[in-house]
Amino acid sequence: MDLNFWTNKPDWYKDADLYGKKVLLWHEYEYKAVEYFLDLPLWHDAQKIFLIGQEADFPPLVNIDPRVYIWDSVLLDKPRCYPFYFWWHQTKEIEKYLGHLNKLTNAQTNNPTYLFEFMIGVDRPHRQFTKKMITDNKLENFFLHNFTGQYIPGSEIELTDAHNRENSSIRYNRHQTANRSTILPYKIYNDSWFSLVHETKTDICFFTEKTAKALYSKRMFVFFGAQHALRDLHRLGYQTFNTVIDESYDCEPDDYVRWQKACDQVKYICQCNPETLYKKVLPILDHNQKQFVSQDWQEKMLKQIKQIAEDIKL
């Protein structure tokens, strides 16, 4: 059996106990057109087809063939479609080697300089919307930000030759590399009380390392992303901050109205005592970190794959 035709992830194929079965298991990092998958060598020979994405692009593929099962970074009530938060798993895996959680300080004793951290990253409308709100209201002094385009390192490893600035990668565990954004930026977190989480997409509840780092590092945050993202976090077992701020913005269908309502909460927090807020939400932060640590999305995915493929005869 030539695994190169059945899978591009032989380690997952083995861990899911698929060896010898006519199962096509394929993981892609970026969007691919339907024709790409239909042209895979053993597409027509497979008894079941497992497609694994990480950018929330793959769920529509579940409709092209009843043999297809999808895992991707999105929570949907859709048959044969399962959540697999790749970026959450990646963030946790890298932290095992770097140990940045141990370098986080207690905000109550450290007394951070800034109220919020806001690293813009890739230029997107919701990030520019928030930046404009901050500058229009002259709130820049409340934020540790990179509005002028300067790079602000969040960890020591970013100051070494392990960091490739050209492709935004970090080399860790000697030979492995990962996206720089999956590293917990303990230096930035230690100098700020709270976070603004601007997820990659605003049209679908797609969770990446941006949300993962806030949950893992015990950060209170205001969320800028798709409608019902906070609702989906609740469904995944997490708590958010409606005991101290108005999170009704999560229900707003209009993007710009939703972002404005979220910005209103940012402005409200700028008027509050950060230590008082932090004390109130600390039980939520503890809960979220414990929940994040307890979830192994890769293990869950492999168990689901193994269970679905149990009835396939060798």
Secondary structure, DSSP 8 states (H G I E B T S, - for coil): --HHHHBS-HHHHHHTT-TTS-EEEEE-SS---HHHHHTSTTTTT-SEEEEE-SSS--GGGGGS-TTEEEEESB----TTEEE--HHHHHHHHHHHHH-GGGG---HHHH--SEEEEE---S--HHHHHHHHHHHHTT-GGGEEE-TTS-----SGGGGSTTEETTTTEEEETTTEEEEGGGS--HHHHHTEEEEEEE-S-SSS-B--HHHHHHHHTT--EEEESSTTHHHHHHHTT----TTTS--GGGG--SHHHHHHHHHHHHHHHTTS-HHHHHHHHHHHHHHHHHHHHH--HHHHHHHHHHHHTTT---
